[in-house]
């Protein structure tokens, strides 16, 4: 399935059914009284959260979505059938932006959550509604309400507990494949991963008393300047925004630089993209330590340099499996502490102070994405 995290679609609600002008009839008595029923309501259009989806590719093959129209009212006071609602399943983390009104309609963040995109037309009234003491045979009725057309820009920001950030060939995909059931593409050349991947880490496999699991997102390799839109980094950085923790994956075997410099470059890119990253807990994953099996002093020197940063770290080799169990428990324990601190706090500051400022920030994000796409058409990682 092709990964898609930004697309445009049009949704159209159903028209309301018209009310009916009708009179009871009998032999030689054509008008015994009004009996025209109301029409049915037009169908609404919704997004519905589905945690089994992780891409907007479900919207790839269709650009227009329309709910059912309401039916016309019937005789004998019968009400027309309501139009069926249209429910479009989308992954959690989907945001809907009305391009014409320039407003954010909302976000889908929970399984089964419904987000109203277009309200169906109101039902029309039949002539039975217009009877009065002085108006016994009304022929008035009302038409059904018009449908609503909404042009949407739809964005997906993946929801995960931990986001893996790193430069190309740091070993993020290999790591994800070793600790979860995800099967990302892996090769020994840069930019193997061109789309984000999600993996569920089941802690029950390590300890049968732990029934919890957590989700890791493998974000394609960043390059310097990603926060300014260079390469495809800007498109992928958004997926790190919703993670609870950031894990900087560093290839310690790279002799062209040092792990400290790599971390500082990565951290700079994330902070430049969004100030939110400064508030997120983070740690380092020092990968490919198997390359120092014959030179432990070199690895000790790297550790001493990292310790000076004051940031938690875990040493692993995704290739041979060293340290993976310790990494799982480290992440699990950190997430448990994070959950406990949130549950025990009476005044957790929301991500957005007000609904208005929240929408403004989301709209700014949409505009920035559009600007970047129009200014660098077809640009790819270099």
Buried (B, 14 or more C-beta within 10 A) or exposed (E): EEBBBBBEBBBBBBBBBBBBBBBBEEEEEEEEEBBBBBBBBBBBBBBBBBEEBBBBBBBBEEEEBBBBBBBBBBBEBBBBBBBBBBBBBBBBBBBBBBBEEEEBBBBBBEEEBBBBBBBBBBBBBBBBBBBEEEEEEBEBBBBBBEBBEBEBBBBBBBBBBBBBBBBBBBBBBBBBBBBBEBEBEBEEEEBBBEBBBBBBBBBEEBEEEBEEBBBBBBBBBBBBBBBEBBBBBBBBBBBBBBBBBBBBBBBBBBEEEBBBEBBEBBBEBBEBBBEBBEEBBBBBBBBBBBBBEEEEEBBEEBBEEBEEBEBEBBBBBBBEEBBBBEBBBBBBEBBEEBEEEEEEEEEEEEEEEEEEEBBEBBBEBBEEBEEBBEEBEEBEBE
